[in-house]
C-alpha cells in the first residue's frame, strides 16, 4: 500500500468510517439478540462483523506504521539525499580536500617564505615613497 499523504488520509478516514458503521451494526445485533433471544443468523452475522472489524483494525495499524516510517510519501516527493549519488559524494569530498589545501597553503605562505621583502602592510601605498605612519597625525584629522 504505497499512498501519497492525501490518499493515506482518505484511506484512514474511510477505514474509520467503516469501522464505526460496523460497531453500530454490532451494537444493533447485540440489542436485537437480547430482545429476540438468539436466532441462527444472528450469531453468524455477529461473527462476520467482528471479523471485519478485526481486519479493519489491522489495516489501520498497517496504515499508521506506514505513516510513521515515512513510506506513505512517494519517492518523487521526498527530498533526495545529497550524498546518495557517487558523483555528488566525490564532489563533496573534493570540496573538503580543496578547502583543507587552501588553508594549509595560506598558513604556510604567511610564514614569510619571501625573506628580505617587507610585508605588504609595511610598504607604502600608492606612488608615495615615504612609509605609512602607524598613528594618524592630529593635524590631518582637523
C-alpha positions as CSV (number, residue, x, y, z in Angstrom):
1,X,0.0,0.0,0.0
2,X,2.0,3.0,-1.3
3,X,-0.1,6.1,-1.0
4,X,0.6,9.8,-1.0
5,X,-0.2,11.8,2.1
6,X,-3.7,12.7,0.8
7,X,-4.6,9.2,-0.3
8,X,-3.3,7.9,3.1
9,X,-5.6,10.3,5.0
10,X,-8.6,9.4,2.7
11,X,-7.9,5.7,3.3
12,X,-7.7,6.2,7.1
13,X,-10.9,8.2,7.1
14,X,-12.7,5.5,5.0
15,X,-11.5,2.7,7.3
16,X,-12.5,4.6,10.5
17,X,-16.0,5.4,9.0
18,X,-16.5,1.7,8.0
19,X,-15.3,0.6,11.5
20,X,-17.8,3.0,13.1
21,X,-20.6,1.6,10.9
22,X,-19.6,-2.0,11.8
23,X,-19.6,-1.1,15.5
24,X,-23.1,0.3,15.3
25,X,-24.3,-2.8,13.4
26,X,-22.8,-5.0,16.1
27,X,-24.5,-2.9,18.8
28,X,-27.8,-3.3,16.9
29,X,-27.3,-7.1,16.7
30,X,-26.5,-7.3,20.4
31,X,-29.6,-5.3,21.2
32,X,-31.7,-7.5,18.9
33,X,-30.2,-10.6,20.4
34,X,-31.1,-9.6,23.9
35,X,-34.7,-8.8,22.9
36,X,-35.4,-11.6,20.4
37,X,-33.4,-14.4,22.0
38,X,-30.7,-15.8,19.8
39,X,-31.6,-16.8,16.2
40,X,-29.3,-18.8,14.0
41,X,-28.4,-16.0,11.6
42,X,-27.6,-13.5,14.4
43,X,-24.6,-15.5,15.6
44,X,-23.1,-15.8,12.1
45,X,-23.7,-12.2,11.3
46,X,-22.2,-11.1,14.6
47,X,-19.0,-13.1,13.9
48,X,-18.7,-11.7,10.4
49,X,-19.0,-8.2,11.8
50,X,-16.3,-8.9,14.4
51,X,-14.0,-10.4,11.8
52,X,-14.5,-7.4,9.5
53,X,-13.7,-5.1,12.5
54,X,-10.5,-7.0,13.2
55,X,-9.5,-6.8,9.6
56,X,-10.1,-3.0,9.6
57,X,-8.2,-2.6,12.8
58,X,-5.2,-4.5,11.3
59,X,-5.3,-2.3,8.1
60,X,-5.5,0.8,10.2
61,X,-2.5,-0.3,12.2
62,X,-0.5,-1.0,8.9
63,X,-1.5,2.4,7.7
64,X,-0.3,4.1,10.9
65,X,3.0,2.2,10.6
66,X,3.5,3.4,7.0
67,X,2.8,7.0,8.1
68,X,5.3,6.8,11.0
69,X,8.0,5.2,8.8
70,X,7.5,7.8,6.1
71,X,6.7,5.2,3.4
72,X,3.4,6.9,2.6
73,X,5.3,9.7,0.8
74,X,6.1,8.8,-2.7
75,X,9.8,8.8,-3.7
76,X,9.4,11.8,-6.0
77,X,8.0,13.9,-3.2
78,X,10.8,13.1,-0.7
79,X,13.9,15.3,-0.9
80,X,16.8,13.3,-2.2
81,X,19.8,12.6,0.0
82,X,22.5,14.9,-1.4
83,X,25.3,12.4,-0.6
84,X,23.4,9.4,-2.0
85,X,24.9,9.6,-5.5
86,X,28.6,8.7,-6.1
87,X,29.4,11.7,-8.2
88,X,27.9,14.1,-5.6
89,X,29.8,12.2,-2.9
90,X,33.1,12.6,-4.7
91,X,32.4,16.3,-5.4
92,X,31.7,16.9,-1.7
93,X,35.0,15.1,-0.7
94,X,36.9,17.1,-3.4
95,X,35.5,20.4,-1.9
96,X,36.7,19.4,1.6
97,X,40.2,18.4,0.4
98,X,40.4,21.6,-1.6
99,X,39.4,23.7,1.4
100,X,42.0,22.0,3.6
101,X,44.7,22.5,1.0
102,X,43.8,26.2,0.7
103,X,44.0,26.6,4.4
104,X,47.4,24.9,4.7
105,X,48.8,26.8,1.7
106,X,47.7,30.1,3.2
107,X,49.2,29.2,6.6
108,X,52.5,28.2,5.0
109,X,52.5,31.2,2.7
110,X,52.0,33.6,5.6
111,X,55.1,32.2,7.4
112,X,57.4,34.6,5.5
113,X,58.8,32.4,2.7
114,X,59.9,35.6,0.9
115,X,62.6,36.7,3.4
116,X,64.1,40.1,2.8
117,X,61.0,41.6,1.3
118,X,58.8,43.7,3.6
119,X,55.3,42.6,4.3
120,X,52.6,44.4,2.3
121,X,51.4,46.2,5.5
122,X,54.9,47.7,5.9
123,X,55.2,49.0,2.3
124,X,54.0,52.5,1.4
125,X,50.8,52.8,-0.5
126,X,50.3,54.3,-4.0
127,X,53.1,56.4,-5.6
128,X,54.3,57.8,-2.3
129,X,57.8,56.8,-1.3
130,X,57.5,57.7,2.3
131,X,56.4,54.9,4.7
132,X,52.9,54.9,6.0
133,X,52.6,56.2,9.6
134,X,51.2,53.8,12.2
135,X,49.3,56.6,14.0
136,X,47.5,59.4,12.2
137,X,48.8,63.0,12.6
138,X,46.3,65.0,14.7
139,X,46.6,67.9,12.2
140,X,45.3,65.7,9.4
141,X,42.1,64.9,11.3
142,X,41.0,68.6,11.6
